[in-house]
């Protein structure tokens, strides 16, 4: 899968990589067609690889990355034609499991499937957010992914920019935040997600 890293800084490309025999592709590539993945994580139970992909103009998306998958960029933005704007060819493309418009948020921040014990109501749900502050979950029901909102309580006043998530050894989740837009801010903080 992907590459095997060695202790001397070199790496080896596994023979079962999807493009290892394709002369027109780099053998290291596992999947392609993502615009700007902003955080990805493996679900510790299922082994699935979740990736949040920041959109161009209108849509943010969540994908489950699979071997050899083409996730559509720049033909598609989420499940919508981008280039060309209409009648794009979608054959062979893997569409996202979830998307939302820029009326809801402007830059997705990928998270984790919750496998902790402190909040049973989140068990097995993929937790993610938008940079502008709202948090969401996805829950699989057969082949459908149901989405919902997560309301944060006891959060600090002011705008809370969500930069990322972290997971500890027990599967509990943390939110990495900043109240400023730029990378040099001094108001960054880490919050643990607790049951109210």
C-alpha positions in Angstrom: 0.0 0.0 0.0 1.6 3.3 -1.1 5.3 3.0 0.0 7.3 1.1 2.5 9.7 3.5 4.3 13.1 2.2 5.5 15.2 3.4 8.3 17.8 4.9 6.0 15.3 7.4 4.5 14.8 5.4 1.3 11.6 3.7 0.4 10.3 0.8 -1.6 7.2 0.7 -3.8 5.1 -2.4 -3.1 4.5 -4.6 -6.0 0.7 -4.6 -5.5 0.4 -0.8 -5.8 -2.3 0.0 -8.4 0.0 1.9 -10.9 3.2 0.0 -10.4 3.1 -1.4 -14.0 1.7 1.8 -15.6 4.5 3.6 -17.5 2.5 6.8 -17.6 2.1 7.0 -13.8 4.4 7.2 -10.8 4.4 3.8 -9.1 4.0 5.4 -5.7 0.5 6.7 -6.4 -2.3 4.9 -4.5 -5.2 7.1 -5.6 -5.7 10.4 -7.4 -8.2 13.1 -8.4 -8.1 15.0 -5.1 -7.9 18.8 -5.2 -6.6 19.8 -1.8 -6.9 17.0 0.9 -7.0 18.7 4.3 -6.5 15.9 6.8 -7.0 12.3 6.4 -7.2 9.4 8.8 -7.7 5.7 9.1 -10.7 4.2 11.0 -9.0 1.9 13.5 -11.8 -0.6 13.4 -12.7 -0.8 9.7 -9.3 0.2 8.2 -11.1 2.6 5.9 -9.1 5.7 4.8 -11.2 8.9 5.1 -10.0 12.1 3.4 -11.6 15.6 3.5 -11.0 17.5 0.2 -11.2 21.3 0.1 -13.2 22.4 -2.9 -12.6 25.1 -5.5 -15.6 27.5 -5.6 -18.7 25.9 -4.3 -18.4 22.5 -2.6 -16.5 20.7 0.2 -16.3 16.9 0.3 -15.5 13.7 2.2 -14.1 10.6 0.4 -13.2 7.1 1.4 -10.0 6.5 -0.4 -9.6 3.1 -2.1 -6.8 1.5 -4.1 -6.6 3.0 -7.6 -9.5 5.4 -7.1 -10.0 8.5 -9.2 -11.8 11.1 -7.1 -12.6 13.4 -10.0 -10.7 16.6 -9.7 -10.6 18.6 -11.9 -13.4 17.2 -13.9 -15.7 17.4 -10.9 -15.9 19.5 -7.7 -17.5 17.0 -5.3 -20.3 15.4 -7.3 -20.8 18.4 -9.7 -19.2 19.1 -13.1 -16.4 21.6 -12.9 -14.4 21.4 -16.1 -16.5 21.4 -18.2 -19.3 22.9 -16.2 -21.9 20.7 -17.8 -22.1 17.2 -19.3 -18.8 16.1 -17.8 -17.8 12.4 -18.2 -18.1 10.7 -14.8 -17.4 7.2 -15.9 -14.7 5.6 -13.7 -14.8 8.4 -11.1 -15.5 7.7 -7.4 -17.9 10.3 -6.0 -17.7 11.6 -2.4 -19.7 10.0 0.4 -20.7 13.5 1.5 -20.5 17.1 0.3 -21.7 20.5 1.4 -22.1 23.9 -0.2 -20.2 27.1 0.7 -23.3 28.4 2.3 -22.6 26.1 5.2 -18.8 26.4 5.3 -15.8 27.3 3.1 -13.0 24.9 3.9 -13.4 21.4 5.2 -11.2 20.0 8.0 -11.1 16.2 8.1 -11.4 14.3 11.4 -11.7 10.8 12.7 -14.1 8.0 13.1 -14.9 8.0 16.8 -13.8 4.8 18.5 -13.6 6.1 22.1 -15.8 5.1 25.0 -16.5 8.5 26.7 -19.3 9.5 24.2 -21.3 6.4 23.1 -23.6 8.5 21.0 -20.7 9.2 18.6 -19.4 5.7 18.4 -18.6 4.7 14.8 -19.4 8.1 13.4 -16.9 10.1 11.3 -16.4 13.5 13.0 -15.2 16.5 11.0 -15.7 20.2 10.8 -15.4 23.3 8.6 -12.5 25.7 9.3 -15.1 28.4 10.1 -16.3 26.5 13.1 -19.3 24.2 12.5 -18.8 20.5 13.4 -20.5 17.5 11.7 -20.8 13.8 11.8 -21.3 11.1 9.1 -22.9 7.8 10.0 -23.1 4.9 7.6 -26.5 3.2 7.1 -26.1 0.5 4.5 -24.6 2.3 1.4 -25.9 5.7 2.5 -24.0 8.1 4.7 -26.3 10.2 7.0 -25.0 13.5 8.1 -25.7 15.6 11.2 -24.5 18.6 13.1 -22.6 18.5 16.4 -23.2 21.5 18.7 -20.3 22.6 20.8 -21.0 23.9 24.3 -18.6 25.7 26.7 -16.4 26.9 23.8 -14.5 30.1 24.0 -16.1 33.3 22.9 -15.1 34.7 19.5 -14.5 33.0 16.2 -13.1 29.5 16.6 -11.2 28.3 13.5 -10.9 24.5 13.4 -7.5 23.6 12.0 -7.5 19.9 12.6 -8.3 16.9 14.9 -6.2 14.5 16.9 -7.0 11.1 18.4 -5.4 9.6 21.5 -4.6 5.9 22.2 -8.1 5.4 23.7 -9.9 6.8 20.6 -10.9 10.1 22.3 -10.8 13.1 20.0 -9.3 16.6 20.3 -9.9 19.8 18.3 -7.0 21.9 17.2 -8.1 25.5 16.9 -7.0 29.1 16.5 -8.9 32.4 16.8 -6.9 34.1 14.2 -6.7 33.6 10.4 -3.0 33.5 9.8 -0.4 30.9 10.8 1.5 33.2 13.2 -1.3 33.7 15.7 -0.8 33.3 19.4 -4.3 32.2 20.3 -4.1 28.5 19.3 -5.6 25.9 21.6 -6.3 22.2 21.8 -9.7 21.1 23.2 -10.8 17.6 24.2 -14.3 16.6 23.0 -16.3 15.6 26.2 -19.8 14.5 26.8 -21.8 17.4 28.2 
